[in-house]
C-alpha cells in the first residue's frame, strides 16, 4: 500500500478533494525530505531540508552559495551573490533574476520558509559556473564547481584523526589542504563556534590550539573556504577529547610582549619537554583579534629540549615604527596537548 493510499483511507468521509490536496502535500513532503545534495563530492546537510516545488528542488540560499565559493548579501528581499568571477541577483517572490548584469527568467521564484530563504538549486549552481546532475533513482543532486571534480579541495593529515579518542583536554587541531587555498577565505568552527581568528591558516594547512579545556565528549570541526582557483569547499570531521590531567604551557618568553624588536631577533621560552613548537610572525599588528596572513609571513617549526627550552632566530622584514605580530603554539608529545600565545612587538 502506498503512502497516498494510507493517508487517504484515514480520511475517508472527509471529501475526495480535501483528501487529494492532503495526499499531494504529504507526498511532496516525503519527496523533499529524501532529496540529497552533493557539492564537489561532499554531502551537504541543511538545517532546512530541501523542498521540491513545480519540479524544482529548492535549498537554503547560503547552503549552496557559500559552498560554491560565493559571498552572499541579503537585504530587504533581495539576494546578491558574488563569487568565481560571477554575480547573481535574486528577488524573493520574483522569477526575474540578473546574472553578470544580464536579465534572466527562472521557472519558479525564491520563497521563504520560516526564517530561511530557499532558492532553486539548479539555477543558482549553473549561474555560478557549476555543473548540475540529477539522479532520479537516488533523488540526488550532484554539483561540481567549474566543471572539474579534480579541483575539489579535501582535508588530509587531520589531527586528531576522524573518529579518534585523544587524552588531551586541549588537543592541537590541525590538517592540510589537498591543494592550495585562499587563506583569507577559510573559516573554521569547533562545535559551531568560530575559531578562525585564533587559528594559524596558510595556503597549505591550518593549526588551532583550544584556549580552553574541551569537555570529554565528541567534538566536530568544520572547515570552509575557497581554493586558489575559486572553488568552494565545506568539510567536517569529529573526534572525542579525553581526560588527561597534564596542561601544556608556554612560559618565560623573551622578548617580553610589547617590547621593541629588530628585523632579526631571537625568540625563546619554556614549554612541556620535547614539545613541537610552531612559530608564525608577520610584519603587522593584530586586527580585531585576527592573526593576519601576509606575503611576508615567517614560519618556523622546532622541538623543545628535554628541559622544555626552545629558541629560534626570527628574521622578518619589519618596518621601523611598525609592528610585528607573533603566534607561538606548543604541542606536547604523546598527549597532543596544545597551548598558543599571541605576542605583539614594535619595530
Residue, then its C-alpha position, 0 to 999 in steps of 0.5 A: x500500500x502506498x503512502x497516498x493510499x494510507x493517508x487517504x483511507x484515514x480520511x475517508x468521509x472527509x471529501x475526495x478533494x480535501x483528501x487529494x490536496x492532503x495526499x499531494x502535500x504529504x507526498x511532496x513532503x516525503x519527496x523533499x525530505x529524501x532529496x540529497x545534495x552533493x557539492x564537489x563530492x561532499x554531502x551537504x546537510x541543511x538545517x532546512x531540508x530541501x523542498x521540491x516545488x513545480x519540479x524544482x528542488x529548492x535549498x537554503x540560499x547560503x547552503x549552496x552559495x557559500x559552498x560554491x565559493x560565493x559571498x552572499x548579501x541579503x537585504x530587504x528581499x533581495x539576494x546578491x551573490x558574488x563569487x568565481x568571477x560571477x554575480x547573481x541577483x535574486x528577488x524573493x517572490x520574483x522569477x526575474x533574476x540578473x546574472x553578470x548584469x544580464x536579465x534572466x527568467x527562472x521557472x519558479x521564484x525564491x520563497x521563504x520558509x520560516x526564517x530561511x530563504x530557499x532558492x532553486x538549486x539548479x539555477x543558482x549552481x549553473x549561474x555560478x559556473x557549476x555543473x548540475x546532475x540529477x539522479x532520479x533513482x537516488x533523488x540526488x543532486x550532484x554539483x561540481x564547481x567549474x566543471x572539474x571534480x579534480x579541483x575539489x579541495x579535501x582535508x588530509x593529515x587531520x589531527x586528531x584523526x576522524x573518529x579518534x579518542x585523544x587524552x588531551x583536554x586541549x588537543x592541537x587541531x590541525x590538517x592540510x589542504x589537498x591543494x592550495x587555498x585562499x587563506x583569507x577565505x577559510x573559516x573554521x568552527x569547533x562545535x559551531x563556534x568560530x575559531x578562525x581568528x585564533x587559528x594559524x591558516x596558510x595556503x597549505x594547512x591550518x593549526x588551532x590550539x583550544x584556549x580552553x579545556x574541551x569537555x570529554x565528549x565528541x567534538x566536530x570541526x568544520x572547515x570552509x573556504x575557497x581554493x586558489x582557483x575559486x572553488x568552494x569547499x565545506x568539510x567536517x570531521x569529529x573526534x572525542x577529547x579525553x581526560x588527561x590531567x597534564x596542561x601544556x604551557x608556554x612560559x618565560x618568553x623573551x622578548x617580553x610582549x610589547x617590547x621593541x624588536x629588530x628585523x632579526x631577533x631571537x625568540x625563546x621560552x619554556x614549554x612541556x619537554x620535547x614539545x613541537x613548537x610552531x612559530x608564525x610572525x608577520x610584519x603587522x599588528x593584530x586586527x580585531x583579534x585576527x592573526x593576519x596572513x601576509x606575503x611576508x609571513x615567517x614560519x618556523x617549526x622546532x622541538x623543545x629540549x628535554x628541559x622544555x627550552x626552545x629558541x629560534x632566530x626570527x628574521x622578518x622584514x619589519x618596518x621601523x615604527x611598525x609592528x610585528x605580530x607573533x603566534x607561538x603554539x606548543x604541542x606536547x608529545x604523546x598527549x597532543x596537548x596544545x597551548x598558543x600565545x599571541x605576542x605583539x612587538x614594535x619595530 
